[in-house]
Amino acid sequence: MNKINRHQHKRAADTGLKLCFVTKEFHKREEMIRFVISPSREVVFDVCEKLPGAGIWLYPLKESFLLAVNKKIFYKAAKGTVKIPENLGEIVLTSLKSKALQLLSIARKSGKLNFGFEGVKKAIEAKQVYVAFEAEDAAKNGHDKLYRLTDKFPIYNCFTRQELGNVTGQDEQVHLVVTDEKIATILIQTIKKINLFQGC
């Protein structure tokens, strides 16, 4: 998005836009990630966007994050010296992945998650799928058989068989689909942040 001057700042904020503290550009809140400064002056990643304090918002490009850390742009955003955990990038990525897996668990508990080849096939044929997940170590022929007839929903492969299996209470799982639009929307937003942060 184009840079916005101070006069436009309030109008942008009123519409739910947030200013990236690195690029100085506004983006939709759901596209951003949030940091806060703890009482001990440490940078904390706020994955749920609920921690107290003034939020420091970042459009989650890998390059922007690296600039914020290496060029100490966090200092300017926080208006003073802060402690930046050495593993902050790992914390961000792990937290975002955990959030996505938790959302899949919520979908399962609410009966809005189909899994296994036949369960996924049934949901696709019924046109009930909003987003699909396939294990990153899945065989390609299974993908072709399930998804070759559709391009109506995004398909992500950012989790292992074991991680997807944990969602369904099994040792391993290859295919999952979400049949709830609201959960799927938040999942897609979260996965986009993961991909951007990883530089994908």
Buried (B, 14 or more C-beta within 10 A) or exposed (E): EEEBEEEEEEEBBEEEBBBBBBBEBBBEBBBBBBBBBEEEEEBBBBBEEEBEBEBBBBBBBBEBBEBBBEEBBBBEBBEEEBBBEEEBBEBBBEBBBEBBBEBBBBBBEEEBBBBBEEBBBEBBEEEBBBBBBBBEEBEEEBBEEBBEEEEEBBBBBBBBBEBBBBBBEEEBBBBBBBBBEEBBBBBBBBBBBBBBBEEE
